[in-house]
């Protein structure tokens, strides 16, 4: 077994890894992990279908669908970083996670979770430009500019969590195998097991919450305030509804992602006593359900995507055979 060797005050400290506690008293928890397996499989199928439709349809090669494609990539990534490891722990009853593996999971899960939030902000920016500046939207929001914005979000997020890992690596743990009270290598439960001071890690976690949760949510609210003001200037009610209808899919994604997250963080910040199993159940559902629901909602509520799917299905149907009748 591989493990990390860390020297502390002249004494060799061997950190084998972390023990994931998972659910402690939840009845029928086995069925929950089977449920997560189906969630993961459905997430893969739904996102791959949506990404394929966007990739193969030239009419969807626009800034709007570049943002949607990016969200699907993030959805696939966060589910892959989180769910397979949870299922592996359940199937093989292996709750021990090696030190390096734990840090890798921490990095990728939290990075993609932050990217999910930023992706929703990017989509709200695209809706803001399209509705508030309809005559100039094609020049303001171009494919190149959207690509640069998306790349910036990825670089910003991964750079931030490299710093997070650096501060985690500086911590000293009193036991070779600390017990993590979560269902994966979560940032907070990991650094709280350190016997050295983790005040810097707590500050980093607070900055993360503000930068990648509350600030994006505030930006989305501001964008929709501007959108509502712009829609109020449209004379006909039918015109207002037609323009607002293009935002309903994005609004649904925002509600599904942010409401559970905000409720969780508000509970943590108010120091309300929450049962460990209830917290794990809430956070796991908040992390695994949006990647499944996002492509389904966006497909069903977006006419352009549905039309392209219908076109693909029509092309797959065999042409009716005709027989020539010779007389």
ROKOLRO-716562 format. One line per 2 residues: number of its first residue (from 1); for each residue x, y, z of N, C-alpha, C. Coordinates in nm, 2 decimals, padded with zeros to 4 digits. Layout:
% residues N
NUM	X/Y/Z/X/Y/Z/X/Y/Z  ...;
END
This chain:
% residues 327
1	00.08/-00.12/00.00/00.00/00.00/00.00/00.09/00.12/00.00  00.06/00.22/-00.09/00.13/00.34/-00.09/00.08/00.44/00.01;
3	00.17/00.52/00.07/00.12/00.62/00.16/00.22/00.73/00.17  00.18/00.84/00.22/00.26/00.96/00.23/00.34/00.96/00.36;
5	00.47/01.01/00.36/00.55/01.02/00.48/00.58/01.17/00.49  00.53/01.22/00.61/00.54/01.36/00.63/00.62/01.38/00.76;
7	00.73/01.47/00.76/00.81/01.49/00.88/00.76/01.61/00.96  00.75/01.59/01.08/00.70/01.69/01.17/00.78/01.70/01.30;
9	00.85/01.81/01.32/00.93/01.84/01.44/01.03/01.73/01.46  01.09/01.68/01.35/01.20/01.58/01.36/01.14/01.44/01.38;
11	01.01/01.42/01.39/00.95/01.29/01.41/00.88/01.25/01.28  00.90/01.12/01.25/00.84/01.08/01.12/00.69/01.05/01.15;
13	00.60/01.12/01.08/00.46/01.10/01.08/00.41/01.03/00.96  00.35/00.91/00.97/00.31/00.84/00.85/00.16/00.86/00.84;
15	00.11/00.92/00.73/-00.03/00.94/00.70/-00.07/00.84/00.60  -00.13/00.73/00.64/-00.17/00.63/00.54/-00.29/00.68/00.46;
17	-00.38/00.75/00.52/-00.50/00.80/00.45/-00.61/00.85/00.54  -00.73/00.85/00.49/-00.84/00.89/00.57/-00.95/00.78/00.57;
19	-01.02/00.77/00.68/-01.13/00.68/00.69/-01.26/00.75/00.67  -01.34/00.72/00.57/-01.47/00.79/00.54/-01.58/00.72/00.63;
21	-01.64/00.80/00.71/-01.74/00.75/00.80/-01.87/00.71/00.73  -01.91/00.79/00.63/-02.03/00.77/00.56/-02.15/00.77/00.65;
23	-02.26/00.71/00.61/-02.38/00.70/00.70/-02.35/00.62/00.82  -02.40/00.67/00.93/-02.38/00.59/01.06/-02.50/00.52/01.11;
25	-02.62/00.58/01.10/-02.74/00.52/01.15/-02.85/00.52/01.05  -02.82/00.56/00.93/-02.93/00.56/00.83/-02.97/00.42/00.79;
27	-03.10/00.39/00.81/-03.15/00.26/00.77/-03.15/00.24/00.62  -03.13/00.12/00.58/-03.13/00.08/00.43/-03.04/00.17/00.35;
29	-02.92/00.20/00.41/-02.83/00.29/00.33/-02.77/00.22/00.21  -02.78/00.08/00.21/-02.73/00.01/00.09/-02.82/00.05/-00.03;
31	-02.95/00.06/-00.01/-03.04/00.10/-00.12/-03.00/00.24/-00.17  -02.95/00.33/-00.09/-02.92/00.46/-00.13/-02.80/00.46/-00.22;
33	-02.70/00.38/-00.20/-02.59/00.37/-00.29/-02.63/00.31/-00.42  -02.72/00.21/-00.42/-02.78/00.16/-00.55/-02.85/00.27/-00.63;
35	-02.92/00.36/-00.55/-02.99/00.47/-00.61/-02.89/00.57/-00.67  -02.77/00.59/-00.61/-02.67/00.68/-00.66/-02.61/00.62/-00.79;
37	-02.60/00.48/-00.80/-02.55/00.42/-00.92/-02.64/00.45/-01.04  -02.77/00.44/-01.02/-02.87/00.47/-01.12/-02.86/00.62/-01.16;
39	-02.84/00.70/-01.06/-02.83/00.85/-01.08/-02.71/00.87/-01.17  -02.60/00.81/-01.14/-02.48/00.83/-01.22/-02.50/00.78/-01.37;
41	-02.56/00.67/-01.38/-02.58/00.61/-01.52/-02.67/00.70/-01.60  -02.78/00.75/-01.54/-02.87/00.84/-01.61/-02.81/00.98/-01.64;
43	-02.72/01.02/-01.54/-02.65/01.15/-01.57/-02.56/01.14/-01.69  -02.49/01.03/-01.70/-02.40/01.01/-01.82/-02.48/01.01/-01.95;
45	-02.59/00.93/-01.95/-02.67/00.92/-02.07/-02.73/01.06/-02.11  -02.79/01.13/-02.01/-02.86/01.26/-02.04/-02.76/01.36/-02.09;
47	-02.64/01.37/-02.02/-02.55/01.48/-02.06/-02.48/01.44/-02.19  -02.45/01.32/-02.22/-02.39/01.28/-02.34/-02.48/01.31/-02.46;
49	-02.61/01.28/-02.44/-02.71/01.31/-02.55/-02.71/01.46/-02.58  -02.72/01.54/-02.47/-02.73/01.68/-02.49/-02.60/01.74/-02.56;
51	-02.48/01.69/-02.51/-02.36/01.74/-02.57/-02.35/01.69/-02.72  -02.39/01.57/-02.75/-02.39/01.52/-02.88/-02.48/01.61/-02.98;
53	-02.60/01.64/-02.93/-02.69/01.72/-03.01/-02.62/01.86/-03.04  -02.57/01.92/-02.94/-02.50/02.05/-02.96/-02.38/02.04/-03.05;
55	-02.30/01.94/-03.03/-02.18/01.92/-03.11/-02.21/01.89/-03.26  -02.32/01.82/-03.29/-02.35/01.77/-03.42/-02.43/01.87/-03.50;
57	-02.50/01.97/-03.43/-02.59/02.06/-03.49/-02.52/02.20/-03.51  -02.49/02.23/-03.63/-02.42/02.35/-03.66/-02.50/02.48/-03.62;
59	-02.63/02.47/-03.62/-02.71/02.58/-03.58/-02.71/02.61/-03.44  -02.66/02.51/-03.36/-02.64/02.53/-03.21/-02.50/02.58/-03.17;
61	-02.42/02.60/-03.27/-02.28/02.65/-03.24/-02.28/02.80/-03.21  -02.35/02.84/-03.10/-02.37/02.98/-03.07/-02.32/03.00/-02.92;
63	-02.30/03.12/-02.88/-02.25/03.14/-02.74/-02.35/03.08/-02.64  -02.48/03.08/-02.66/-02.57/03.02/-02.57/-02.55/02.88/-02.55;
65	-02.53/02.80/-02.65/-02.51/02.66/-02.64/-02.37/02.62/-02.61  -02.27/02.71/-02.63/-02.14/02.69/-02.58/-02.14/02.68/-02.43;
67	-02.22/02.77/-02.37/-02.24/02.78/-02.22/-02.31/02.65/-02.17  -02.41/02.61/-02.25/-02.48/02.48/-02.21/-02.39/02.36/-02.22;
69	-02.31/02.36/-02.33/-02.22/02.25/-02.35/-02.12/02.24/-02.23  -02.07/02.36/-02.19/-01.98/02.37/-02.08/-02.04/02.32/-01.95;
71	-02.17/02.35/-01.93/-02.24/02.31/-01.81/-02.25/02.15/-01.81  -02.27/02.09/-01.92/-02.28/01.95/-01.93/-02.15/01.88/-01.90;
73	-02.04/01.94/-01.95/-01.90/01.89/-01.92/-01.88/01.89/-01.77  -01.92/02.00/-01.71/-01.90/02.02/-01.56/-01.99/01.91/-01.49;
75	-02.11/01.90/-01.53/-02.20/01.80/-01.47/-02.14/01.66/-01.48  -02.09/01.62/-01.59/-02.03/01.49/-01.61/-01.91/01.47/-01.52;
77	-01.83/01.58/-01.51/-01.71/01.58/-01.43/-01.73/01.56/-01.28  -01.83/01.64/-01.23/-01.85/01.64/-01.08/-01.91/01.50/-01.05;
79	-02.00/01.45/-01.13/-02.06/01.32/-01.10/-01.95/01.21/-01.10  -01.86/01.21/-01.20/-01.76/01.11/-01.21/-01.66/01.12/-01.10;
81	-01.63/01.25/-01.05/-01.54/01.26/-00.94/-01.59/01.22/-00.81  -01.73/01.21/-00.80/-01.79/01.19/-00.67/-01.85/01.05/-00.66;
83	-01.94/01.01/-00.75/-02.03/00.89/-00.73/-01.95/00.76/-00.74  -01.86/00.74/-00.85/-01.80/00.61/-00.86/-01.72/00.57/-00.73;
85	-01.65/00.67/-00.67/-01.58/00.64/-00.55/-01.67/00.60/-00.43  -01.79/00.66/-00.42/-01.88/00.63/-00.32/-01.94/00.49/-00.34;
87	-01.96/00.45/-00.47/-02.01/00.32/-00.50/-01.90/00.21/-00.47  -01.78/00.25/-00.50/-01.67/00.15/-00.47/-01.66/00.13/-00.32;
89	-01.67/00.23/-00.24/-01.67/00.21/-00.10/-01.78/00.12/-00.05  -01.90/00.13/-00.11/-02.01/00.05/-00.07/-01.99/-00.09/-00.12;
91	-01.95/-00.12/-00.24/-01.94/-00.25/-00.30/-01.83/-00.33/-00.23  -01.72/-00.27/-00.20/-01.60/-00.34/-00.14/-01.58/-00.31/00.00;
93	-01.67/-00.24/00.06/-01.67/-00.20/00.21/-01.53/-00.15/00.24  -01.48/-00.06/00.15/-01.34/-00.01/00.17/-01.36/00.14/00.19;
95	-01.37/00.18/00.32/-01.38/00.32/00.36/-01.25/00.39/00.37  -01.14/00.32/00.36/-01.01/00.38/00.37/-00.97/00.44/00.23;
97	-00.94/00.57/00.24/-00.90/00.64/00.12/-00.76/00.69/00.14  -00.67/00.65/00.05/-00.53/00.69/00.06/-00.51/00.84/00.06;
99	-00.41/00.89/00.12/-00.39/01.03/00.14/-00.39/01.11/00.01  -00.31/01.06/-00.09/-00.31/01.13/-00.22/-00.44/01.12/-00.29;
101	-00.51/01.01/-00.28/-00.64/00.99/-00.35/-00.74/01.08/-00.29  -00.74/01.09/-00.15/-00.83/01.18/-00.08/-00.81/01.33/-00.13;
103	-00.69/01.37/-00.14/-00.66/01.51/-00.18/-00.70/01.53/-00.32  -00.68/01.43/-00.41/-00.73/01.44/-00.55/-00.88/01.45/-00.56;
105	-00.95/01.37/-00.48/-01.10/01.38/-00.48/-01.15/01.51/-00.43  -01.08/01.56/-00.32/-01.12/01.69/-00.26/-01.10/01.80/-00.37;
107	-00.99/01.79/-00.44/-00.96/01.90/-00.54/-01.06/01.90/-00.65  -01.09/01.78/-00.71/-01.18/01.77/-00.83/-01.32/01.80/-00.79;
109	-01.37/01.74/-00.68/-01.51/01.75/-00.65/-01.54/01.90/-00.62  -01.46/01.96/-00.54/-01.49/02.10/-00.50/-01.47/02.20/-00.62;
111	-01.37/02.17/-00.71/-01.34/02.25/-00.83/-01.46/02.24/-00.92  -01.51/02.13/-00.95/-01.62/02.11/-01.04/-01.75/02.17/-00.98;
113	-01.77/02.16/-00.85/-01.88/02.22/-00.78/-01.88/02.37/-00.80  -01.76/02.43/-00.78/-01.75/02.57/-00.80/-01.77/02.61/-00.95;
115	-01.72/02.53/-01.04/-01.75/02.55/-01.18/-01.89/02.54/-01.22  -01.97/02.46/-01.15/-02.11/02.45/-01.17/-02.18/02.58/-01.14;
117	-02.14/02.64/-01.03/-02.19/02.78/-00.99/-02.15/02.88/-01.10  -02.03/02.88/-01.14/-01.98/02.98/-01.23/-02.04/02.96/-01.37;
119	-02.07/02.84/-01.40/-02.13/02.81/-01.53/-02.27/02.87/-01.54  -02.35/02.86/-01.43/-02.48/02.92/-01.42/-02.47/03.07/-01.44;
121	-02.36/03.13/-01.38/-02.35/03.28/-01.40/-02.32/03.31/-01.54  -02.24/03.23/-01.61/-02.21/03.25/-01.75/-02.33/03.25/-01.84;
123	-02.42/03.15/-01.80/-02.55/03.14/-01.88/-02.64/03.26/-01.85  -02.64/03.31/-01.73/-02.72/03.43/-01.70/-02.67/03.55/-01.77;
125	-02.53/03.56/-01.79/-02.47/03.67/-01.86/-02.52/03.66/-02.01  -02.52/03.54/-02.07/-02.57/03.53/-02.20/-02.71/03.57/-02.22;
127	-02.80/03.53/-02.13/-02.94/03.57/-02.13/-02.95/03.72/-02.11  -02.87/03.78/-02.03/-02.88/03.93/-02.01/-02.84/04.00/-02.14;
129	-02.74/03.96/-02.20/-02.70/04.03/-02.33/-02.80/04.01/-02.43  -02.86/03.89/-02.45/-02.96/03.86/-02.55/-03.09/03.94/-02.53;
131	-03.13/03.96/-02.41/-03.26/04.03/-02.39/-03.24/04.18/-02.37  -03.14/04.22/-02.30/-03.12/04.36/-02.28/-03.06/04.44/-02.39;
133	-02.98/04.36/-02.47/-02.91/04.43/-02.59/-02.94/04.34/-02.71  -03.06/04.33/-02.76/-03.10/04.24/-02.87/-03.03/04.28/-03.00;
135	-03.01/04.41/-03.02/-02.96/04.45/-03.15/-02.81/04.43/-03.16  -02.74/04.44/-03.04/-02.60/04.43/-03.04/-02.55/04.29/-02.98;
137	-02.64/04.20/-02.95/-02.60/04.08/-02.88/-02.50/04.00/-02.96  -02.52/04.00/-03.10/-02.43/03.92/-03.18/-02.28/03.97/-03.18;
139	-02.27/04.10/-03.15/-02.13/04.16/-03.14/-02.08/04.16/-03.00  -02.17/04.17/-02.90/-02.12/04.17/-02.76/-02.08/04.02/-02.72;
141	-02.17/03.93/-02.75/-02.15/03.79/-02.71/-02.12/03.71/-02.83  -01.99/03.69/-02.85/-01.95/03.61/-02.97/-01.89/03.47/-02.92;
143	-01.88/03.38/-03.01/-01.82/03.25/-02.97/-01.68/03.26/-02.91  -01.60/03.35/-02.97/-01.47/03.37/-02.92/-01.47/03.42/-02.77;
145	-01.55/03.52/-02.75/-01.56/03.59/-02.62/-01.62/03.49/-02.52  -01.72/03.41/-02.56/-01.77/03.31/-02.47/-01.67/03.20/-02.43;
147	-01.59/03.16/-02.53/-01.48/03.07/-02.50/-01.38/03.12/-02.40  -01.34/03.25/-02.42/-01.25/03.31/-02.33/-01.31/03.32/-02.19;
149	-01.43/03.35/-02.18/-01.50/03.36/-02.04/-01.50/03.22/-01.98  -01.53/03.12/-02.05/-01.54/02.98/-02.00/-01.40/02.94/-01.95;
151	-01.30/02.96/-02.04/-01.16/02.92/-02.00/-01.11/03.00/-01.88  -01.15/03.12/-01.87/-01.11/03.20/-01.75/-01.17/03.14/-01.62;
153	-01.30/03.10/-01.63/-01.36/03.03/-01.51/-01.29/02.91/-01.47  -01.25/02.83/-01.57/-01.18/02.70/-01.54/-01.04/02.73/-01.47;
155	-00.97/02.83/-01.53/-00.84/02.86/-01.48/-00.85/02.92/-01.34  -00.94/03.01/-01.32/-00.96/03.07/-01.18/-01.00/02.96/-01.08;
157	-01.08/02.87/-01.11/-01.13/02.77/-01.02/-01.01/02.67/-00.98  -00.95/02.62/-01.08/-00.84/02.53/-01.06/-00.72/02.59/-00.98;
159	-00.69/02.72/-01.02/-00.59/02.79/-00.94/-00.62/02.81/-00.80  -00.75/02.84/-00.77/-00.79/02.86/-00.63/-00.77/02.73/-00.55;
161	-00.81/02.61/-00.61/-00.81/02.49/-00.54/-00.67/02.43/-00.53  -00.58/02.47/-00.61/-00.44/02.44/-00.59/-00.39/02.50/-00.46;
163	-00.43/02.62/-00.44/-00.40/02.69/-00.31/-00.46/02.61/-00.19  -00.59/02.57/-00.21/-00.65/02.49/-00.11/-00.57/02.37/-00.07;
165	-00.53/02.30/-00.17/-00.45/02.17/-00.15/-00.32/02.20/-00.08  -00.25/02.32/-00.12/-00.13/02.35/-00.05/-00.15/02.37/00.10;
167	-00.26/02.44/00.14/-00.28/02.46/00.28/-00.33/02.33/00.35  -00.39/02.24/00.28/-00.43/02.11/00.34/-00.30/02.03/00.37;
169	-00.21/02.03/00.27/-00.09/01.96/00.28/00.00/02.00/00.40  -00.02/02.13/00.44/00.06/02.18/00.55/00.01/02.13/00.69;
171	-00.11/02.08/00.69/-00.17/02.04/00.82/-00.10/01.91/00.88  -00.11/01.90/01.01/-00.06/01.79/01.08/-00.17/01.71/01.14;
173	-00.18/01.58/01.12/-00.29/01.50/01.18/-00.23/01.41/01.29  -00.31/01.41/01.40/-00.26/01.34/01.52/-00.27/01.18/01.50;
175	-00.35/01.14/01.41/-00.37/00.99/01.39/-00.33/00.96/01.25  -00.27/00.84/01.22/-00.23/00.80/01.09/-00.35/00.79/01.00;
177	-00.47/00.76/01.05/-00.59/00.74/00.97/-00.70/00.82/01.04  -00.71/00.95/01.01/-00.82/01.03/01.07/-00.96/00.99/01.01;
179	-01.06/01.01/01.10/-01.20/00.97/01.06/-01.27/01.10/01.00  -01.31/01.09/00.87/-01.38/01.20/00.81/-01.53/01.18/00.82;
181	-01.60/01.27/00.88/-01.74/01.26/00.90/-01.81/01.31/00.78  -01.80/01.24/00.67/-01.87/01.28/00.54/-01.87/01.15/00.46;
183	-01.93/01.17/00.34/-01.94/01.05/00.25/-01.83/01.06/00.14  -01.74/01.16/00.14/-01.63/01.17/00.05/-01.52/01.26/00.12;
185	-01.41/01.29/00.06/-01.31/01.37/00.12/-01.35/01.52/00.11  -01.44/01.56/00.20/-01.49/01.69/00.20/-01.39/01.78/00.26;
187	-01.38/01.91/00.21/-01.28/02.00/00.26/-01.29/02.03/00.41  -01.41/02.07/00.45/-01.43/02.11/00.59/-01.40/01.99/00.69;
189	-01.46/01.88/00.67/-01.44/01.76/00.76/-01.29/01.72/00.76  -01.22/01.74/00.65/-01.08/01.70/00.64/-00.99/01.79/00.73;
191	-01.00/01.92/00.71/-00.91/02.01/00.79/-00.95/02.02/00.93  -01.07/01.99/00.97/-01.12/01.99/01.11/-01.06/01.87/01.19;
193	-01.01/01.77/01.12/-00.94/01.66/01.19/-00.80/01.69/01.22  -00.74/01.80/01.18/-00.60/01.83/01.20/-00.58/01.87/01.35;
195	-00.47/01.83/01.40/-00.43/01.87/01.54/-00.35/02.00/01.54  -00.31/02.05/01.43/-00.24/02.18/01.42/-00.35/02.28/01.39;
197	-00.31/02.41/01.39/-00.40/02.52/01.37/-00.45/02.51/01.22  -00.58/02.52/01.21/-00.64/02.53/01.07/-00.72/02.65/01.05;
199	-00.68/02.76/01.12/-00.75/02.89/01.10/-00.74/02.94/00.95  -00.62/02.92/00.89/-00.61/02.96/00.75/-00.70/02.88/00.66;
201	-00.71/02.75/00.69/-00.80/02.67/00.61/-00.95/02.71/00.62  -00.98/02.75/00.75/-01.12/02.80/00.77/-01.14/02.93/00.69;
203	-01.04/03.02/00.69/-01.06/03.14/00.61/-01.07/03.11/00.46  -01.00/03.02/00.41/-01.00/02.98/00.27/-01.14/02.92/00.24;
205	-01.20/02.84/00.33/-01.33/02.78/00.31/-01.44/02.89/00.31  -01.42/02.99/00.39/-01.52/03.11/00.40/-01.51/03.19/00.27;
207	-01.38/03.21/00.22/-01.37/03.28/00.09/-01.43/03.20/-00.02  -01.41/03.07/-00.02/-01.48/02.98/-00.12/-01.63/03.00/-00.12;
209	-01.69/03.00/00.00/-01.83/03.01/00.01/-01.88/03.14/-00.05  -01.81/03.25/-00.02/-01.85/03.38/-00.07/-01.83/03.39/-00.22;
211	-01.71/03.35/-00.26/-01.66/03.37/-00.40/-01.74/03.28/-00.50  -01.76/03.15/-00.46/-01.82/03.06/-00.56/-01.97/03.02/-00.53;
213	-02.02/03.07/-00.42/-02.17/03.04/-00.39/-02.25/03.17/-00.38  -02.22/03.25/-00.28/-02.30/03.37/-00.26/-02.28/03.48/-00.37;
215	-02.16/03.51/-00.41/-02.13/03.61/-00.51/-02.20/03.57/-00.65  -02.18/03.44/-00.70/-02.25/03.40/-00.82/-02.40/03.41/-00.81;
217	-02.45/03.37/-00.70/-02.60/03.38/-00.68/-02.65/03.53/-00.68  -02.57/03.62/-00.62/-02.60/03.76/-00.63/-02.59/03.81/-00.77;
219	-02.49/03.77/-00.84/-02.48/03.82/-00.98/-02.59/03.77/-01.07  -02.64/03.65/-01.04/-02.75/03.60/-01.12/-02.88/03.68/-01.09;
221	-02.90/03.71/-00.96/-03.02/03.79/-00.92/-03.01/03.93/-00.99  -02.89/03.99/-00.98/-02.88/04.12/-01.05/-02.91/04.11/-01.20;
223	-02.86/04.01/-01.26/-02.88/03.99/-01.41/-03.03/03.98/-01.44  -03.11/03.91/-01.35/-03.25/03.89/-01.38/-03.33/04.02/-01.34;
225	-03.28/04.09/-01.25/-03.34/04.22/-01.22/-03.33/04.31/-01.35  -03.22/04.31/-01.41/-03.20/04.39/-01.54/-03.29/04.33/-01.65;
227	-03.30/04.20/-01.65/-03.38/04.13/-01.75/-03.53/04.17/-01.74  -03.57/04.17/-01.61/-03.71/04.20/-01.58/-03.74/04.35/-01.62;
229	-03.65/04.44/-01.59/-03.66/04.58/-01.63/-03.67/04.59/-01.78  -03.59/04.52/-01.85/-03.59/04.52/-02.00/-03.72/04.47/-02.05;
231	-03.77/04.36/-01.99/-03.89/04.30/-02.04/-04.01/04.39/-02.01  -04.01/04.47/-01.91/-04.12/04.56/-01.87/-04.14/04.67/-01.98;
233	-04.04/04.69/-02.06/-04.05/04.79/-02.17/-04.11/04.74/-02.29  -04.13/04.61/-02.30/-04.20/04.55/-02.42/-04.35/04.57/-02.40;
235	-04.41/04.62/-02.51/-04.54/04.67/-02.50/-04.64/04.55/-02.48  -04.63/04.45/-02.56/-04.73/04.34/-02.56/-04.69/04.23/-02.45;
237	-04.80/04.18/-02.38/-04.77/04.08/-02.28/-04.72/03.95/-02.35  -04.77/03.92/-02.47/-04.72/03.81/-02.54/-04.57/03.82/-02.58;
239	-04.53/03.94/-02.61/-04.39/03.96/-02.64/-04.30/03.94/-02.52  -04.35/03.99/-02.40/-04.28/03.98/-02.28/-04.26/03.83/-02.24;
241	-04.37/03.75/-02.25/-04.37/03.61/-02.21/-04.28/03.53/-02.31  -04.28/03.57/-02.44/-04.20/03.50/-02.53/-04.05/03.52/-02.50;
243	-04.01/03.64/-02.46/-03.87/03.67/-02.43/-03.84/03.60/-02.30  -03.93/03.61/-02.20/-03.90/03.55/-02.07/-03.89/03.40/-02.07;
245	-03.97/03.34/-02.17/-03.97/03.19/-02.18/-03.83/03.14/-02.21  -03.75/03.22/-02.27/-03.61/03.17/-02.30/-03.53/03.16/-02.18;
247	-03.57/03.22/-02.07/-03.50/03.21/-01.94/-03.55/03.11/-01.84  -03.66/03.04/-01.87/-03.72/02.95/-01.77/-03.63/02.83/-01.74;
249	-03.57/02.78/-01.85/-03.48/02.66/-01.83/-03.37/02.70/-01.74  -03.30/02.81/-01.76/-03.19/02.86/-01.68/-03.24/02.88/-01.54;
251	-03.35/02.95/-01.52/-03.40/02.97/-01.38/-03.43/02.84/-01.31  -03.48/02.74/-01.38/-03.50/02.61/-01.31/-03.37/02.55/-01.26;
253	-03.26/02.56/-01.35/-03.13/02.51/-01.31/-03.07/02.59/-01.19  -03.10/02.72/-01.18/-03.05/02.80/-01.07/-03.11/02.76/-00.94;
255	-03.25/02.74/-00.95/-03.32/02.70/-00.82/-03.27/02.56/-00.78  -03.26/02.47/-00.87/-03.22/02.33/-00.83/-03.08/02.33/-00.77;
257	-02.99/02.41/-00.82/-02.85/02.41/-00.77/-02.84/02.49/-00.64  -02.89/02.61/-00.64/-02.85/02.71/-00.53/-02.94/02.69/-00.40;
259	-03.06/02.65/-00.42/-03.15/02.65/-00.30/-03.10/02.55/-00.20  -03.07/02.42/-00.23/-03.01/02.33/-00.13/-02.88/02.37/-00.08;
261	-02.79/02.43/-00.17/-02.66/02.47/-00.12/-02.67/02.59/-00.02  -02.76/02.68/-00.05/-02.77/02.80/00.04/-02.83/02.75/00.17;
263	-02.93/02.66/00.17/-02.99/02.61/00.29/-02.88/02.54/00.38  -02.80/02.46/00.31/-02.69/02.39/00.39/-02.60/02.49/00.45;
265	-02.55/02.59/00.38/-02.45/02.68/00.43/-02.51/02.77/00.54  -02.64/02.80/00.53/-02.70/02.89/00.63/-02.71/02.81/00.76;
267	-02.74/02.68/00.75/-02.75/02.59/00.87/-02.61/02.58/00.94  -02.51/02.57/00.85/-02.37/02.56/00.91/-02.33/02.69/00.98;
269	-02.36/02.80/00.91/-02.32/02.93/00.97/-02.39/02.97/01.09  -02.52/02.92/01.11/-02.59/02.95/01.23/-02.57/02.85/01.34;
271	-02.48/02.75/01.31/-02.44/02.65/01.41/-02.56/02.57/01.47  -02.66/02.55/01.38/-02.77/02.47/01.43/-02.73/02.32/01.43;
273	-02.77/02.25/01.54/-02.73/02.11/01.55/-02.80/02.03/01.44  -02.72/01.96/01.36/-02.78/01.88/01.25/-02.72/01.74/01.26;
275	-02.81/01.64/01.25/-02.76/01.50/01.25/-02.67/01.47/01.14  -02.56/01.40/01.16/-02.46/01.37/01.06/-02.52/01.30/00.94;
277	-02.61/01.20/00.96/-02.67/01.13/00.85/-02.76/01.23/00.76  -02.83/01.32/00.83/-02.92/01.41/00.76/-02.83/01.51/00.68;
279	-02.72/01.55/00.73/-02.63/01.64/00.66/-02.57/01.58/00.54  -02.53/01.45/00.55/-02.47/01.38/00.44/-02.57/01.35/00.33;
281	-02.70/01.32/00.37/-02.80/01.29/00.28/-02.83/01.41/00.20  -02.84/01.53/00.27/-02.88/01.65/00.20/-02.77/01.70/00.10;
283	-02.64/01.69/00.15/-02.53/01.74/00.06/-02.51/01.65/-00.05  -02.53/01.52/-00.03/-02.51/01.42/-00.14/-02.61/01.44/-00.25;
285	-02.74/01.46/-00.21/-02.85/01.48/-00.31/-02.83/01.61/-00.38  -02.78/01.72/-00.31/-02.76/01.85/-00.37/-02.64/01.84/-00.47;
287	-02.55/01.75/-00.45/-02.44/01.74/-00.54/-02.46/01.65/-00.66  -02.55/01.55/-00.65/-02.57/01.45/-00.75/-02.70/01.47/-00.84;
289	-02.80/01.53/-00.78/-02.93/01.54/-00.86/-02.92/01.65/-00.97  -02.86/01.77/-00.94/-02.85/01.88/-01.04/-02.78/01.83/-01.17;
291	-02.67/01.76/-01.17/-02.61/01.71/-01.29/-02.70/01.62/-01.38  -02.79/01.55/-01.31/-02.89/01.47/-01.39/-03.00/01.56/-01.44;
293	-03.06/01.65/-01.36/-03.18/01.72/-01.39/-03.14/01.83/-01.49  -03.02/01.89/-01.49/-02.98/02.00/-01.58/-03.01/01.97/-01.73;
295	-02.95/01.86/-01.78/-02.97/01.83/-01.92/-03.11/01.80/-01.96  -03.18/01.73/-01.86/-03.32/01.69/-01.89/-03.41/01.82/-01.90;
297	-03.40/01.91/-01.80/-03.47/02.03/-01.80/-03.44/02.12/-01.93  -03.31/02.13/-01.95/-03.27/02.22/-02.07/-03.32/02.16/-02.20;
299	-03.32/02.03/-02.21/-03.37/01.96/-02.33/-03.52/01.98/-02.35  -03.59/01.95/-02.25/-03.74/01.96/-02.26/-03.79/02.10/-02.27;
301	-03.72/02.20/-02.21/-03.78/02.34/-02.21/-03.71/02.43/-02.32  -03.63/02.37/-02.41/-03.57/02.45/-02.51/-03.61/02.40/-02.65;
303	-03.68/02.48/-02.72/-03.73/02.44/-02.85/-03.63/02.40/-02.95  -03.52/02.48/-02.95/-03.41/02.45/-03.05/-03.35/02.31/-03.03;
305	-03.33/02.27/-02.90/-03.27/02.14/-02.88/-03.37/02.03/-02.92  -03.49/02.05/-02.88/-03.60/01.95/-02.91/-03.61/01.93/-03.06;
307	-03.60/02.04/-03.13/-03.62/02.04/-03.28/-03.50/01.96/-03.34  -03.38/01.98/-03.29/-03.27/01.91/-03.34/-03.27/01.76/-03.31;
309	-03.32/01.73/-03.19/-03.34/01.58/-03.16/-03.44/01.52/-03.25  -03.55/01.59/-03.28/-03.65/01.54/-03.37/-03.59/01.52/-03.51;
311	-03.51/01.61/-03.55/-03.44/01.60/-03.68/-03.35/01.48/-03.69  -03.28/01.45/-03.58/-03.19/01.34/-03.58/-03.27/01.21/-03.59;
313	-03.39/01.21/-03.51/-03.47/01.09/-03.51/-03.53/01.06/-03.65  -03.57/01.17/-03.72/-03.62/01.16/-03.85/-03.52/01.10/-03.95;
315	-03.39/01.14/-03.94/-03.29/01.09/-04.02/-03.26/00.94/-04.00  -03.29/00.90/-03.87/-03.26/00.76/-03.84/-03.37/00.66/-03.89;
317	-03.49/00.72/-03.92/-03.59/00.63/-03.97/-03.56/00.59/-04.11  -03.58/00.46/-04.14/-03.55/00.41/-04.28/-03.66/00.47/-04.38;
319	-03.61/00.50/-04.49/-03.70/00.55/-04.59/-03.80/00.44/-04.64  -03.92/00.48/-04.66/-04.02/00.38/-04.70/-03.99/00.32/-04.83;
321	-04.00/00.19/-04.84/-03.96/00.12/-04.96/-04.08/00.13/-05.06  -04.04/00.15/-05.19/-04.15/00.16/-05.29/-04.12/00.05/-05.39;
323	-04.22/-00.01/-05.44/-04.20/-00.12/-05.54/-04.26/-00.07/-05.67  -04.18/-00.09/-05.77/-04.23/-00.06/-05.91/-04.32/-00.17/-05.97;
325	-04.43/-00.13/-06.01/-04.53/-00.22/-06.07/-04.51/-00.21/-06.22  -04.46/-00.32/-06.28/-04.44/-00.32/-06.42/-04.57/-00.38/-06.49;
327	-04.61/-00.32/-06.59/-04.72/-00.37/-06.66/-04.68/-00.42/-06.80;
END
